[in-house]
Amino acid sequence: MVGQDRGSARRVVVVGSGFGGYGAARALRRPALDVTLLSATDGMLYAPLLPDVAVGAVDPRSAVVPLTGTLGDVTVVRGRAHHVDLERRVVRFTGPDDADHELGYDRLLLAPGGVTRMLDIPGLADHAIGLKTVTEALWLRDHVLGRVELAAVLPAGPTRTAALTFVVVGAGYAGTELTAQMARLTRRLLAERPGLDPADARWLLVDVAEAVMPELGESLGADALALLRRRGVDVRLGVSIESVTDDAVTLTDGARLDCSTVVWCAGVTANPLIATLGLPTVKGRLVVDADLRVPGHPEVYAIGDAAAVPDLTKPVDDDGHRPLCPPTAQHATRQATAAARNIRADLAGDRVTPYTHHDLGLVVDLGGPDAAATPLGIRLKGRPAKVVTRGYHLLAMPTLRRRARVAADWLLTGSRPDDVSFGVVDREEALIARAEGE
Ligand SMILES: Cc1cc2nc3c(=O)[nH]c(=O)nc-3n(C[C@H](O)[C@H](O)[C@H](O)COP(=O)(O)OP(=O)(O)OC[C@H]3O[C@@H](n4cnc5c(N)ncnc54)[C@H](O)[C@@H]3O)c2cc1C
């Protein structure tokens, strides 16, 4: 077993260092328990800032909180869990040496998050890029800057049009924020290049749903749609993609577009680790009780995108089912605190309590002065929404140091981000399966 005190009866192993795992490890860091955080990465990624990273408004390092130095006495072990032996109470994982290791636990908290939901669309896995990791955001940024440079040396015509055609699939918060911010970026870049016109960039946002971000409500959703169209985005609703190749994408309505950029933001599904447990799931997410424990395994907790947590603030439906908490950072963060509290209570022989959180609403950064937000159900747009959006992210970002970095990035890039590409990410590394470490 890796670096563990086997005699202790208070060993807590947390799997995953995202909003759920990192938050729980921080809440458990004192007073001392024997806590080990097993993480595939060495930082906690603040994923809602990925569109800002892609557009250059936030430095990639600012969007990642390092695990070392921010978790007190928690032992951080780098590795990818691949098996949980529920009988022996052991987590098996592949370490940085590519060898198999074990961690024993008295309480286990599973928070491995989700992975991009892939569909069986020809060419998707080989040609589309997702937006769940810094690798993808950085590649996308460099790629878009490169497409503009390429267009600058091409004569007007189909090849140039193809170079400047970008297709984003999924009009949820990730796809909408990315498209709105990127369309603004390319308009500015093209305006600065002699011989090119801002209208030369062609961003398409497609979704099978009939609305952009239906979670925003009808009027704000319509405002977001109008803003996207003002930025020249071609929004196509009620369609998806049928196939992707190196240089073209075909939509389900038969339209074919020459382009070499397809960004897949069509949702997440639970981490594959969950399926290996052999325990009940809902839509791939591990079933837990309202106290965040797995039924029949009270020593195992699960939270965040990987867990099917009943939302106690919602009534049961006609079939007697309780709706689940949506897979959001907002819930993962609060579930982290609740799980940490329950693990402490449980180890002390006290009563555990159910998780309950009333959704605080949504914040959507649309780039420049534009945003949409629904804090506590109040619908805001424009600058008031922007203030709420940025304020929310700054408050939610762990550690004062990261808050300061993000605020400084926003301040410095307010008028214009630096348009430099680094070329450090290879295209193959940015493909969804590779970037997400599958
Ligand atoms: C572009 C984008 C924008 C978003 N915007 C918002 C927003 O505005 N508001 C909002 O509330 N939510 C937003 N979300 C959703 C939010 O980021 C997720 O709901 C949240 O990250 C879920 O937290 P989690 O801890 O469950 O998983 P994650 O944050 O994904 O963390 C999972 C962790 O587990 C690690 N891991 C994975 N597999 C293993 C393994 N086998 N072994 C060890 N470690 C492993 C990963 O490396 C990662 O550290 C956004 C997401 C994206 C991608």
The ligand as an SDF file (V2000), in Angstrom:
LIG
                    3D

 53 58  0  0  0  0  0  0  0  0999 V2000
  -16.3340   24.1710  -20.2940 C   0  0  0  0  0  0  0  0  0  0  0  0
  -17.1330   23.9020  -19.0530 C   0  0  0  0  0  0  0  0  0  0  0  0
  -17.8560   24.9250  -18.4580 C   0  0  0  0  0  0  0  0  0  0  0  0
  -18.5800   24.6850  -17.3040 C   0  0  0  0  0  0  0  0  0  0  0  0
  -19.2760   25.7290  -16.7280 N   0  0  0  0  0  0  0  0  0  0  0  0
  -19.9340   25.5190  -15.5690 C   0  0  0  0  0  0  0  0  0  0  0  0
  -20.6050   26.5950  -14.9050 C   0  0  0  0  0  0  0  0  0  0  0  0
  -20.5930   27.7290  -15.3890 O   0  0  0  0  0  0  0  0  0  0  0  0
  -21.2360   26.3270  -13.7310 N   0  0  0  0  0  0  0  0  0  0  0  0
  -21.2470   25.0850  -13.1660 C   0  0  0  0  0  0  0  0  0  0  0  0
  -21.8180   24.9060  -12.0730 O   0  0  0  0  0  0  0  0  0  0  0  0
  -20.6470   24.0340  -13.7690 N   0  0  0  0  0  0  0  0  0  0  0  0
  -19.9840   24.2210  -14.9430 C   0  0  0  0  0  0  0  0  0  0  0  0
  -19.3520   23.1770  -15.5580 N   0  0  0  0  0  0  0  0  0  0  0  0
  -19.5060   21.8130  -14.9940 C   0  0  0  0  0  0  0  0  0  0  0  0
  -18.5250   21.5830  -13.8640 C   0  0  0  0  0  0  0  0  0  0  0  0
  -17.2030   21.8770  -14.2620 O   0  0  0  0  0  0  0  0  0  0  0  0
  -18.6310   20.1290  -13.4030 C   0  0  0  0  0  0  0  0  0  0  0  0
  -19.9550   19.8680  -13.0300 O   0  0  0  0  0  0  0  0  0  0  0  0
  -17.7040   19.8870  -12.2240 C   0  0  0  0  0  0  0  0  0  0  0  0
  -16.3610   20.0030  -12.6450 O   0  0  0  0  0  0  0  0  0  0  0  0
  -17.9500   18.5040  -11.6030 C   0  0  0  0  0  0  0  0  0  0  0  0
  -17.0870   18.3260  -10.5210 O   0  0  0  0  0  0  0  0  0  0  0  0
  -16.5320   16.8740  -10.1760 P   0  0  0  0  0  0  0  0  0  0  0  0
  -15.6350   17.0290   -8.9930 O   0  0  0  0  0  0  0  0  0  0  0  0
  -17.6100   15.8940  -10.1320 O   0  0  0  0  0  0  0  0  0  0  0  0
  -15.6430   16.4680  -11.4470 O   0  0  0  0  0  0  0  0  0  0  0  0
  -14.3840   17.1770  -12.0770 P   0  0  0  0  0  0  0  0  0  0  0  0
  -14.3070   18.6000  -11.6880 O   0  0  0  0  0  0  0  0  0  0  0  0
  -14.4310   16.8320  -13.5220 O   0  0  0  0  0  0  0  0  0  0  0  0
  -13.1560   16.4270  -11.4040 O   0  0  0  0  0  0  0  0  0  0  0  0
  -12.8940   15.0770  -11.6050 C   0  0  0  0  0  0  0  0  0  0  0  0
  -11.4690   14.8080  -11.1200 C   0  0  0  0  0  0  0  0  0  0  0  0
  -11.2380   13.4240  -11.0740 O   0  0  0  0  0  0  0  0  0  0  0  0
   -9.9850   13.1330  -11.6880 C   0  0  0  0  0  0  0  0  0  0  0  0
  -10.1030   11.7690  -12.1760 N   0  0  0  0  0  0  0  0  0  0  0  0
  -10.8460   11.3130  -13.2030 C   0  0  0  0  0  0  0  0  0  0  0  0
  -10.7380    9.9830  -13.3100 N   0  0  0  0  0  0  0  0  0  0  0  0
   -9.9220    9.5870  -12.3150 C   0  0  0  0  0  0  0  0  0  0  0  0
   -9.4230    8.3290  -11.9100 C   0  0  0  0  0  0  0  0  0  0  0  0
   -9.7830    7.2030  -12.5310 N   0  0  0  0  0  0  0  0  0  0  0  0
   -8.5660    8.2880  -10.8540 N   0  0  0  0  0  0  0  0  0  0  0  0
   -8.1940    9.4150  -10.2180 C   0  0  0  0  0  0  0  0  0  0  0  0
   -8.6420   10.6530  -10.5520 N   0  0  0  0  0  0  0  0  0  0  0  0
   -9.4890   10.7230  -11.5890 C   0  0  0  0  0  0  0  0  0  0  0  0
   -9.8590   14.1950  -12.7730 C   0  0  0  0  0  0  0  0  0  0  0  0
   -8.5200   14.3550  -13.1690 O   0  0  0  0  0  0  0  0  0  0  0  0
  -10.3990   15.4070  -12.0110 C   0  0  0  0  0  0  0  0  0  0  0  0
   -9.3960   15.9400  -11.1960 O   0  0  0  0  0  0  0  0  0  0  0  0
  -18.5990   23.3890  -16.7220 C   0  0  0  0  0  0  0  0  0  0  0  0
  -17.8740   22.3630  -17.3120 C   0  0  0  0  0  0  0  0  0  0  0  0
  -17.1310   22.6020  -18.4660 C   0  0  0  0  0  0  0  0  0  0  0  0
  -16.3300   21.4870  -19.0770 C   0  0  0  0  0  0  0  0  0  0  0  0
  1  2  1  0
  2  3  1  0
  2 52  2  0
  3  4  2  0
  4  5  1  0
  4 50  1  0
  5  6  2  0
  6  7  1  0
  6 13  1  0
  7  8  2  0
  7  9  1  0
  9 10  1  0
 10 11  2  0
 10 12  1  0
 12 13  2  0
 13 14  1  0
 14 15  1  0
 14 50  1  0
 15 16  1  0
 16 17  1  0
 16 18  1  0
 18 19  1  0
 18 20  1  0
 20 21  1  0
 20 22  1  0
 22 23  1  0
 23 24  1  0
 24 25  2  0
 24 26  1  0
 24 27  1  0
 27 28  1  0
 28 29  2  0
 28 30  1  0
 28 31  1  0
 31 32  1  0
 32 33  1  0
 33 34  1  0
 33 48  1  0
 34 35  1  0
 35 36  1  0
 35 46  1  0
 36 37  1  0
 36 45  1  0
 37 38  2  0
 38 39  1  0
 39 40  1  0
 39 45  2  0
 40 41  1  0
 40 42  2  0
 42 43  1  0
 43 44  2  0
 44 45  1  0
 46 47  1  0
 46 48  1  0
 48 49  1  0
 50 51  2  0
 51 52  1  0
 52 53  1  0
M  END
$$$$
